[in-house]
């Protein structure tokens, strides 16, 4: 398995995202890439500014939703689109960052993600690492 990867799955009204990684944290980072990849071409987003996210959550599934929604809130508040992510944890304490840039005219906007939901939420070990999935509201 690569260090991390992301994918999508079909859902009637919204979009399902999947993050995979060798560790739980890299799977969450890949899930963030999947979510922001709905909104913009991440290869074109320059990692010029950072936002920081810190939270307490013992349940890995709820931690995934918290991570994604906090990133969305920080990005919206700063007028940014994010493309790179780093997450670390110690027990139930999570600290992460997202890097990106302000929206610019030549950066094509995709579908706006309103938030990560508990729908089809799953965080589980898989062969070669971890998988983190949920449905995002668009």
Residue, then its C-alpha position, 0 to 999 in steps of 0.5 A: x500500500x502506498x503511504x496514503x491514497x484517497x478515493x470516492x464511493x457513490x452516494x445518492x445525494x452527497x459524496x462518499x470519501x475514502x482515505x487510506x494510509x499506512x497509519x491512522x493519521x495518514x488515512x485521515x490526511x488522505x480523507x482530507x485530500x479527498x474532501x478538498x479534492x472535491x472543491x479544487x484540483x489539489x495539484x494546482x493549490x499552492x501550500x502558502x498558508x497554514x491553518x492549525x487544528x487541535x482537538x480531543x476525541x477518543x473515538x477514531x470515527x468521531x475524530x475523523x468527522x471532527x478533523x474534517x469539519x475543523x479543517x473546513x471551518x478553518x479554511x472557510x474562515x481564512x478564505x483558503x482552499x487546502x491541499x496538504x495535510x499533516x496530523x499527529x496524535x497522542x492518545x485522544x489528543x490530535x494536532x494537525x495542520x492544513x496548507x493551502x492558499x486563498x482562492x484565486x481567479x484561475x483556480x477552478x472551483x469544484x463542488x462546495x463541501x458543507x461538512x463531513x457527516x456520520x453517514x456511512x462513517x467507518x474507520x478500520x484497519x485494512x490490509x497494509x494500514x487503515x481506511x477512513x470513510x464517510x459521506x460529505x454533504x455537498 
